[in-house]
Amino acid sequence: MEHSSGGFGKAQELCIDPVKDQTSVDKLGDVLHWLRQATALLCGVVWGVIPLTGAIWLLFFLVLSTGVVFGYYSLILKVDEEEFGGHGSLLQEGLFASVTLFLLAWILVYSLIHF
């Protein structure tokens, strides 16, 4: 197993280089997962600070998060989604964990600031 001290450099390299081999499939999944987690945390904090309430904002987060992931792999990386199991497989990467993180951050920030 290779260990490197520059984790951010690896992520930045994945953002620039096109995906080519099986290890890249795994790396792309990891990058999409963490991209979705970062989006979830950011949105959860923003939603809690503003304060937003209601299920419509959960749906808005799902659409926004999916749009960010789709835009990243299709517009920025320009990967052929069929090589990675199709759109469904790529769009599912980290979805349920991100919903949990989003709800946790949203509820926690909202409760701490407004109550």
N, C-alpha and C positions, 0 to 999 in steps of 0.2 A: 504494500500500500504506500502510495506516495504522499508525503506530507509537505505542504508548502506553507510558509508563514504569510504569504500574500493572498488571503482569501478574496479580498476585494479585487485584486488583479485578475484572478481566475474568472470572477463573475463579469468583469469588464471585458475580458477576452471573449467570453461566451456571447456577450452582447454585440460584439463586432464580427466575429467569425461565423460563417455559415456552418450549420450542423451537418456532419458527414457520416460518422460511424456509430456503432452500437453504444459505445460509451457516451457519445454525444447525445444519443436519445435519452439516456439517463440524466445527463447534465441539463438538457433542455427541460426535462420534467422538474428537476430541482430548481432551475432558474424561474420557471413559471410558477412553481409552488411558492417560492419566497417573494416573487413579485406580487402575487395575490395576497400574501400575508402582510406585506408592507402597505398595500392598498387598504386592507382591512383595518389595520391599526390606525392609519392616518384618517380614514373615514370615520372610524369609531370615535376617535378623539374629537374631530371636527363636529360630528353630529351631536356629541355630548356637550360641547362648549356652546353651541349656537343657541339654544337647545331645540332639537328636533324630536318630535314624538310621532308615533304611528307606524303602521305596517307599510305604508307607501314608501317610507325612507329605507326600510329593509329591502324592498323590491328595487328601489333606485340603486342601492349599494350593489345588489346582485347584477344589475344591468351594467353599472359602471365597472365593476370588477371584471366581468366577462369581457367587456369592451376593451379594457386595458390589456388583458391577456391576449385576446384575439388580435388586437392591433400590434402588439409586440411581436408575436410569432409570424403574422402574415404580412404586415407592412414593413417592419424594421428588419427582421431576420429573413423574410421571404422564403420560408421553408415550405416544402411540399408536404402538406398535412397528411397525405396518404402514407408517407413513409413512417409516420409516427402513430398510426392507428386512426387517423381521421380527426375531424374537428371535435367530435364528442370526447375523445380520449384526451386531447390537449386542453380543452376547455374545462374538463373535470379536475385537472391537476390542482390539488390544494383547496378545492371548493368548500368542502365541509369544515375543514379546519379554519378556513378564513371566515366563514359565517360565525363560527364559535368565537373566534378572536374579535371580530367586529362587534358582536353582541356584548361580549365581556367589556370591551373598551368603552362602548357607547353607554352601557348601563352604569359602569363604574364612574366614568367622568361626569355623566349627567347627575348621578346621585351625590357625588362629592361636591360639585359646584352649586347645584340648585336646591339642595336640601340641607 
